[in-house]
Amino acid sequence: MPHHPQKKKTLEWFVIIVIILTAFVFRFKDIVSIPPGLYPDEAMNGNNALHAIQTGDYRVFYPDNNGREGLFMNIQAQSIRIFGNTPWALRVVSAFFGLGTVIGLYFLTRRLFNWEIAALASFMMAISFWHVLFSRIGFRAIMAPFFLVWALFFFWRGKMHGHIWDFVWSGALWGLGLYSYIAFRVMPLALILTLIAYWFAVKKDFGHEKYRHVRMMLERGFAALLVAAILVALPLGYYFWTHPADFLGRTSQLSVFASAHPIQDLATNTMRTLGMFNFTGDWNWRHNLAGEAQLFWPIGLFFLIGFIRSWYKLFKTRRTHGHFPTVQISLLSWFFLALVPVIISNEGLPHALRALLVIPVVFIFAGEGLWWIYDFCKKWYGVRDMHEVEVHGWHAPEGKIVATCAIAILLFALTISEYNKYFVRWANNPNTAAAYAQQYADIAGYINTLPISVKKYVYVNADGVPVVPPGGQPGAPDGISMPAQTVMYLTDTWTYDKQQAKNIYYVTRGEYSRNPTKYNREKYFIPLEPISN
């Protein structure tokens, strides 16, 4: 049968466009209203961004709220400049990073396997409830998988072609990844394991001259990658050098090794984390449809098939070629290292947010698993095709047609199911509104309707980490608890000068207890939570 490379290329670009459009719809549809409310952690990012706009003080690290790398907030500031201090101005940044991750996964997987597996993997991630959810909220963690897939893409392209600029781009992206989320810091080890595996493969398979050539190319490339990564990460590294307490942040507080039974807890955490894909997922409504597996069961099945096949290829190559395959070492090390920050923590497990870095490789496994099923069905039907040739003397590509139609129908059904799960079941559940502090957003909306001339007192009677705005907070020198951040962002009153300008004041429990009569007689005294008698 003649090949038509131009038609195949056209089909591939058509599929890419479909994937991008699907990912775009899932990440941007109704982003103004879904999810509802505004969680205080998102609002804290917004307040840092608003202050950066006001003062020009864009930081590499913001120490408030247990500390956060500053890149995401600095990008959010530019969105706020355009769209104002709205919830979706914070979230649209995440949506673009989520979209970029889907595209990056396609090109990375295509380089590792083929365009068909790349299409299956990236399409399933495009519709994945798990990735869609975090692509639509204002948390910096969504940047981590984006930088990782593109850093690996340029690394693999540089390894295959020897172009020094590919290694430079990869290094820059590895450096930027360190500005994304604390869990990213373990991922360079996956790159080192990949390089070691490739080194042994080259040494085993190539002759002396070719080995020397590849070794020199790899040494030059890795040196360029390392220099680029160090230069990009230098400002953050200098900050941590001068502020060592901020390096680990909250990690030491949540570490499993700080528990009374670390080995037992480590084993339990490992089982819960590995079970989150197919059995019981995150129970936090902010991260998941509480308790449901992170993967819809058919995708979970494809993931298991691809995961098992990766191990099969690993040992088969070791047995037949005397070394481990580079691709499988890269994928498996990525998978397990991305889960390390989840397993060694001791809070809220299984934890979908801390496991964000594993999402792309999970869908690479799922794409490979589904492609294996497709290939199996095609070959199985192909036996019937050969029977037609023997009996009737003609050949119909029945296997390919049936398998392709089955896959198309399956992907359409998965799309409908994941769409319904996010936009109907999860978005409309009252637990979701509560998880995203809808009540605090409503309070801010009410305050914004009141005239500036009247005094408004917000009683911060909700627990949370205390935050001290720049310049301090009169009446609350130790800070105001985190839940107030939602109201502060939506009313643009994080700093005391803005509170005075808008006649909005924040009252702590201590202030209220010293003079409850004073505040109770105020017309606009608004508690964050109902006051119990």
Number of C-alpha atoms within 10 A of each C-alpha: 3 4 7 8 9 9 10 11 12 11 12 15 12 11 17 20 13 14 23 18 14 16 26 20 15 27 26 20 12 13 19 15 11 22 26 22 20 30 26 24 17 21 26 24 26 30 25 25 30 25 18 17 16 10 9 10 12 18 18 21 18 17 15 16 19 14 15 22 20 23 22 24 30 22 14 24 28 18 20 20 13 9 14 16 21 18 28 26 22 30 26 22 25 28 26 18 21 27 26 20 27 27 24 24 29 27 20 25 27 17 16 18 13 14 19 16 24 26 26 25 29 29 26 23 29 29 26 26 27 23 25 24 24 24 26 28 27 28 23 23 26 27 28 25 27 25 27 24 27 22 27 23 25 23 27 19 17 23 20 12 10 18 16 20 15 22 31 24 22 31 29 23 25 31 26 22 28 25 28 24 23 20 22 25 17 15 22 17 14 21 18 14 16 21 18 14 20 21 17 15 19 18 17 14 13 12 10 12 9 13 17 14 11 19 15 13 18 21 12 16 24 22 16 20 26 18 17 21 23 17 13 19 21 13 15 21 18 12 15 16 12 11 11 12 10 17 17 13 16 13 16 11 14 14 18 22 16 13 15 9 10 15 12 11 18 19 13 13 21 17 13 20 23 16 15 20 24 19 17 18 25 24 18 19 18 23 21 23 23 17 16 16 21 28 23 19 14 14 25 21 17 23 26 19 20 24 22 14 16 21 14 13 15 19 16 15 16 14 11 9 13 14 21 21 21 21 18 22 22 21 22 20 20 25 22 15 21 24 22 17 21 26 28 20 24 22 14 11 20 29 25 26 20 21 19 23 29 18 19 28 24 26 29 30 28 28 28 28 27 23 22 17 17 19 16 14 17 20 16 14 19 18 13 16 18 16 14 14 13 11 8 9 9 11 14 13 13 16 20 18 12 15 20 16 11 14 16 12 12 12 17 11 12 19 20 11 15 21 18 14 17 22 17 11 13 22 19 15 12 12 16 24 21 17 18 22 19 19 19 25 23 16 18 21 14 12 20 15 8 12 11 14 9 12 17 21 19 23 22 22 20 16 12 14 12 18 23 18 18 11 10 14 18 11 13 18 13 13 16 25 20 23 24 26 26 31 26 27 26 25 22 23 22 26 17 18 12 15 17 13 11 19 16 22 19 26 21 18 16 13 14 16 11 9 10 12 10 9 18 12 9 12 11 16 17 20 17 18 12 10 8 4 3
